[in-house]
Amino acid sequence: MIGQGIAGIAKIPELKNRILFTFGMLFVYRIGSHIPVPGVETDALADFFRNMAGTMFQFFDMFTGSNFSQATIFALGIMPYISSSIIFQLLTVVIPKLEKLKKEGQAGQKKITEYTRYGTIVLSAVQAFGLCFWLESLQSPGGQVVVADPGWDFRLMTVLTMTAGTAFLMWLGEQVTERGIGNGISLIIFAGIVADMPTAIFQTFQLISIGQMNILLILFLLAMMLAVITAIVFMESSHRKLTINYAKRQVGRRQFAGNQSHLPLKVNTSGVIPPIFASSIIMFPATIANFMSQDSAPWLSVVTDMLHPGALVYELLYIAAIFFFCFFYTAIIFNPSDVAENLKKQNGHIPGIRPGRPTAEYIDKVLSRLTFTGATYLAAICVFPDVLINQLNVPFYFGGTGLLIVVGVGMDTMSQVQSHLVMRHYDGFAKKGALRSRR
């Protein structure tokens, strides 16, 4: 039962400390979300963003936990770190030196992580510099300027502050991953979305009070949210189990009988990473286009309109990017050749499949089909609700991408807590286990 699971947490000092550390770091993150960058008129900026509902700005603001719309020290969020990670994961395929580092194990990965951090600082500085010029050009609908005293003093201070904020978030996320519970980077995005959900609910009730939404529409949205959450939980816990038979083996004078086991392959191996990667890649050129002057280059306005959530070009690119990152990220974290080699060393084989290369090809074939299914599910979850919501003009945080991140990260964190409980012989959050995989 849930109560027994919580009681089990209190009896495990290590797990309790990890959870408290995670909450403490997320609390520090939320405190920083209320510290604005010096020189920005936050009231004028808030008035500007009230007219940006349903646009790319609000989509980007979701990933930063409303730090972008408030111009806080965390305005860039953790997205530069994610973008840098994407870049270096791609470079490991084309640059022999990085590929060699990747094969060196933990020491090589440590070096790649160091390069990723440097890349994060560079990307943060470039994005912050562009953001400075954009903020200086903004005015609220009432005509109030967002930056009262523009110039190089403001720009240098803003670049330094926002770059330091992103670097701090990167460190905070790594600390949560290492010393807390769950994936720190994902939890930072999770915390930002959850913190803004009460605002979205309040906005929904405001729309009801002024007659722009009716009860039937609210019931439809709730039913859609329930259906999306159910689909996410079902798919994220689904596995394809490959039967593995182990031959009899003799160690010294002892003979061990053969047994049967299973190799579980998740339907969605890549988790919530592809939508995050895809959105960050698509948002980058659209953000740059918005920072640049559209009077001198009218085509930038066309690009901006094409690359905002709900537009046909944006959604098609989003779907293509989700499929690409599903296959790409799965290929990075799961190598069928290594699995086949390990099975061969342990005298294990898949029934009807020869050990070695045929096993690797069979696993790769099954994994490719599962990845295609997982990519289709992710694209449907992320795109369909968002398109529908843009048509209905309701608060953006009810979109499929936000729900996917919240539910996916929540399930991943719960599974880690469950592992700690089971490892120490405590019951999980639900009877017979909290998160059970589906075949």
Stockholm file with secondary structure:
# STOCKHOLM 1.0

chainA/1-439         MIGQGIAGIAKIPELKNRILFTFGMLFVYRIGSHIPVPGVETDALADFFRNMAGTMFQFFDMFTGSNFSQATIFALGIMPYISSSIIFQLLTVVIPKLEKLKKEGQAGQKKITEYTRYGTIVLSAVQAFGLCFWLESLQSPGGQVVVADPGWDFRLMTVLTMTAGTAFLMWLGEQVTERGIGNGISLIIFAGIVADMPTAIFQTFQLISIGQMNILLILFLLAMMLAVITAIVFMESSHRKLTINYAKRQVGRRQFAGNQSHLPLKVNTSGVIPPIFASSIIMFPATIANFMSQDSAPWLSVVTDMLHPGALVYELLYIAAIFFFCFFYTAIIFNPSDVAENLKKQNGHIPGIRPGRPTAEYIDKVLSRLTFTGATYLAAICVFPDVLINQLNVPFYFGGTGLLIVVGVGMDTMSQVQSHLVMRHYDGFAKKGALRSRR
#=GR chainA/1-439 SS CHHHHHHHHHTCHHHHHHHHHHHHHHHHHHHHTTCBCTTBCHHHHHHHHHTCTTSHHHHHHHHTTTHHHHTBTTTTTTHHHHHHHHHHHHHHHHCHHHHHHHHTTHHHHHHHHHHHHHHHHHHHHHHHHHHHHHHHTCBCTTSCBSBSSCSHHHHHHHHHHHHHHHHHHHHHHHHHHHHSSSCHHHHHHHHHHHHHHHHHHHHHHHHHHTTSSCHHHHHHHHHHHHHHHHHHHHHHTBEEEEEEEECCEEETTEEECCCEEEEEEETTTTTTHHHHHHHHHHHHHHHHHHHSCTTTCTHHHHHHHHTSTTSHHHHHHHHHHHHHHHHHHHHHHCCHHHHHHHHHHTTEECTTSCTTHHHHHHHHHHHHHHHHHHHHHHHHHHHHHHHHHHHHTCCGGGSHHHHHHHHHHHHHHHHHHHHHHHHTTCCCSSTTCSSCCBC
#=GC SS_cons         CHHHHHHHHHTCHHHHHHHHHHHHHHHHHHHHTTCBCTTBCHHHHHHHHHTCTTSHHHHHHHHTTTHHHHTBTTTTTTHHHHHHHHHHHHHHHHCHHHHHHHHTTHHHHHHHHHHHHHHHHHHHHHHHHHHHHHHHTCBCTTSCBSBSSCSHHHHHHHHHHHHHHHHHHHHHHHHHHHHSSSCHHHHHHHHHHHHHHHHHHHHHHHHHHTTSSCHHHHHHHHHHHHHHHHHHHHHHTBEEEEEEEECCEEETTEEECCCEEEEEEETTTTTTHHHHHHHHHHHHHHHHHHHSCTTTCTHHHHHHHHTSTTSHHHHHHHHHHHHHHHHHHHHHHCCHHHHHHHHHHTTEECTTSCTTHHHHHHHHHHHHHHHHHHHHHHHHHHHHHHHHHHHHTCCGGGSHHHHHHHHHHHHHHHHHHHHHHHHTTCCCSSTTCSSCCBC
//
